[in-house]
């Protein structure tokens, strides 16, 4: 029971970390676009269109990429489960020995490992093997749609900040306020990601801010070069 609780906690933390990273991507990529365009023109409508296009295309790209990636993972899980099921039908006793060896390697005595393997396989042989040997639950495959929508949502949440700043802040304040807001947001996502991962906070915050600042500087310079 304790292992199941710990596994559930780890899964939730992984989801939170993925959400923070998705938001971070939304902040950086959208800020890079709108600051780059702001370097080329001060026309508000142009900035709004470019920011909105960056937000929508980035969110769809994140969602589509995650869907393809997780779908491939799901197909792989199904394939290894099908292979394991066939092996159980062909050599049940051999699979008992294989499972017992796994538990022996995890610290159980030979006798106890075999008893555990026999008892678990008598209840659900496929599930027992899939969990111990493959780390897969045949009744709970990864969901590509869930992953896709989660990525789209987290990216959009992050992208909204630079988009709103560049769209709503008046005149000469557009770029400096957007840059400041983005750097503060990146410091926050760096702090949260470090906190969730149990890592040192200041290096994570500094990395995020440096990457964001560098991105906006480069794109702004490109915009200035093509100033219209």
N, C-alpha and C positions, 0 to 999 in steps of 0.2 A: 504493500500500500504506500509506504514511504517513497519507494522508487517511482511509483506512478505519479504521486503528487509532485515530486521533484521534476519528473519528465514534463508534466503539464506546465509547471512554472517556467522551465527552460524554454518550452515552446512559445509561451506567451511573451517572454523576454525577447526571443528571436523575432517575433512578429512586431513588437514595439521597436526594436532596433531597425528592422527593415523599413518600418514606417518613417522613422526619423531620417534614415538615409535617403528615402524617396523624397521627403520634404526638402532635404538638403540639396538634392539634385534639382528640384524645381526652383529653389531660390537662386542657385548659381547659374543655371542655364538661362532662365528667363531674365535675370539681372544682366547677364552678359549680352543678351540680345537687345534689351531696351537701352542699356547704356551705350552700346555700340551704335545703335541708330541715333541716339541722342547726340552722339559726337558728330553725326553727319547732318542732322536737321533738328530744328526746334519745333517743327510742326506737330501739334498735339495729336491730330488725327492719325498722322503717320506713325507716331509712337504708340498710340493705342492699338492700331491694326497690327503692328509688328509684335507688340507684347501679347496680344490675344492669340495671334498665329503661333507664337512660340509656346504659349501655355497649352493650347489645344494639341499642337503637333507633338510636344514633349510628353503630354499625358497619354496620348494614344500610342506613342512609341514605347513608353514605359510599360503600359498595359499589354500591348501586343508582344513585346519582348518577353515579358514575364509569362504570358499565356503559352507562348511557344516553348519556353524553357521548362516550365512546370509540366506541360503536356508530354514533353520528351521524357521527363523524369517519371511520370505516371506510366507511360508505355513501357519504360524499362522495368518498373516495379511489377507490372502485370506479367512481363515476359519471364522474370526470374521466379515469380510465384508459380507460373505455369510449369516451368522447368522443375521446380521443387515438388510440385504435385505429381508430376510424372515419375520422379525418382522415388517418391513414397510408394507409388503403386508397383514399381519394378523391384524395389529392394527395401521393404519396410524394416527388417531387422538391421540392415546395414545403416539405415537412417537413424535408428535408435543408438547404435554405436557412435555414429558421427555426432549426434546431439550430446551424448554422454561425454565425449571427448571435449566438447566445447565447455561444458560445465566443469570438467576436470581442470582445464586450462584457466578457468576463472576462480579456482581455489578449492573446489569440492573434492572429497576423497573419491576414489574410483567407484566404491560401492554406492555411496550416496548419489554420486552423479548419475549412475545408471538407474537408480530408483526414481530419481527426479525425472529423468528423460522418459522412462516407461510410463510414469503416472501422467505427465503432461501430454504425451502423445496419445494416451488412451482417451483423453478428453477432446483434444483437437490437435492432431498431429501436424497439420499444415501450419496452423497458427504458432505452435510451439517452435517449429523449425524456422519459420519466417522471422519471428521475433529474435531468436537467439543467433541465427546464422546470417540473416540478411538485414535485420533492423527494420523490417517492413510489417505493417499490419494489414493482412488481406481484406479486412472489413473496413479499412479506413485509408484509402488511397489519397494522395495529395489532390487538391482541387484547383485546376488551372484557372477557372473562372474567378474563384475567390482571390487567388493571387493576383490576377490581372486587375480586378476592380480595386483591390487594396493599393496596388502600385499607382494606378491612375489617381486615386483619391489623395494619397500622400503627396504625389508630385504636384497636383493641383493646389493643395493647401499651401505648399511652399511657394509655388509660382505666383499666387495671388498677391503676396506682399510687394514684390518689385513692380508688378503690373499696376496695382492700385496707386502706388507712389508716383510712378512716372505719368499716370493718367490724371491724377487729381491734384498733385502739387503744382502751384502756379509758377510760370515763367522761369526765372533764373535759379529758382530753388529746386527745380526738378531733379537735376543730377546729384547735387550734394546731399539732399535729403534722402533720395533713393539709395545712394551709396552707404550713408550712415545707417539707414534702416536695415539694409541687407547685411552689413557687417555685424550689427547687433544680433540679428536673427541667426547668422551663421555661428556666432559665439554661443548662442543658446543651444542650437542643435549639436554643436560640438560638446558642450557641457552635458547635455542629456544622453548622447550616445556613449560618452565616457562613463557616466554614472550607471547606465544600464549594463555596460560591459565590464564594470569594475576596473576600468583603466584609469591612469592618471588624467586629471581633468585639464590642466593648463596646456599640455602638449596638444591635446585634441582640439581645444579651443583655438590655440595659435595656428594649427594647421588649417583649420576651417577658414579662419579669417584671412590668412595669407593667400590661400587658393582663391577665395572669393575676390580679394583685392586685386590679385594678379589678373584674374579673368576679366574683371571690369576695366582694369587699366589697359590691357591689350586690346579689348574690343572698342574701347573709347578712342584709342589712338588710331585704330583702323577706320573708325567713323570719321575722325578728324581728317584723315588722309583723303577720304572721298567726300569731304564736306560739300553740301549742295545748298 
